[in-house]
Amino acid sequence: MTMPIVSPIFSGKWPGKTAEFLVSAMSSIVFLFLDFLDILLCDFFKIVDEFFEGKAGPCYCHNRGEGRAGAVDERGSEASETLYGRKNVFREMGSVRFPRKSEGFAKNGGGNGIVGNRWSDCGCESCVSWMSIGDQRLHVVVKEPSEDAFGRDCSSKPTENVIFLHGFLSSSLIWTEMVFPNLSEPTKRNYRLFALDLLGFGRSPKPRDCLYTLRDHLEMVEKSVIDAFQLSSFHLVAHSMGCIVAVALAAKHSKSVKSITLLAPPYFLSPKDGASLTALRGLTDRKLWPPLLFGSAVMAWYEHLGRGVCFLFCRNHRAWEWILKLLTRRRDLHFMFTDMTRHTHHSAWHTMHNVICGGAKSMDEFLESLRDSKAKIHVIQGAEDHVVRVECSSNIKMKVPQAEVEIIANADHNTIILNREREFTRNLERIWASTADNKIAARMLF
């Protein structure tokens, strides 16, 4: 029997390829429009900055070869190449620009050397309270061990400490709300916990005279926690972006760190020279779908469009919170929503590029140091994570063979913690107990 010939146009592959082509074409059109819009917003913000502040704000719309090499000081090598290497069709054409004087960043790396907030940043009490503090340190929530663990002899206090580092657009609340309430009694008695807001987020300082490099974040963690509380040993727990800070901190204090728990760590295998751009594309590829990745791409690739979004939502977060409370009839909003607006565009933009992307250049060196020191590393990631792909955890396993990798089924970037808080906390306690001193381990049994 002769089989009928099926034309390729009616085969099952044709609709899929057509849909793929249409999505690709639509993405190209949308991002071409965003390229144009970002150039226009660049000039708009310069005009408005001059009106409100008397001087146009600096930006990264010019390449280093066009006189922008002086944009940073002797620490300029810490600034990510992605700040200048982001592609924009109209910027490269150089035809859609109003002739305006280009302003460089201040010598110390920030916005005109000013510490205060900009006209486009929120000025409410909760967002600027850090300005009234004389000694600028991170906001740290400390949970001390329960006194009943020591009886009357305070000299027998345990020395187990845990430092928690949150991810991008988050704060210490992810730990104080999700982990701290689910701690077991033995852990409450024998561990001292530090949950902090990283520089530029939550209730921590958000200075304009800062490039928010990995070194800036490390120095603030050391100053605010390790030095301030004289920690001689500690465990580290970090989520997403915080994993980069944690790995760098652990490599620097390899003799003091007892365990490192990394949740969805963004680590991409790539040559050092192209690591930053690889991280940018791997985390924020210019695609329309899924919506979360589209939003990430907009905020990471477009400096001025991102500032416009921050102006609308971060500067007016109180109004948005009031509207949501009214619509949902809830007295309090979930902390993940409020955390998303507790930053300035300057702090979020530079942290995204100089830590998440720029830090990628040093991750190999940090991980090799931890591999050689035989540090205990435990990696946890959700199987459905579309923000940081599962391969990132596999990459760490390849680099550090002693690392333990745990993939959580049906969990994504956030639900590896959310909706399974008790299970997650018990897992953390097991990791800490496996490296605890004998005296502490004995107390954990009672």
Order of alpha helices (4+ residues) and beta strands (2+ residues): alpha-alpha-alpha-alpha-beta-beta-alpha-alpha-beta-alpha-beta-alpha-beta-alpha-alpha-alpha-alpha-alpha-alpha-alpha-beta-alpha-beta-alpha-alpha
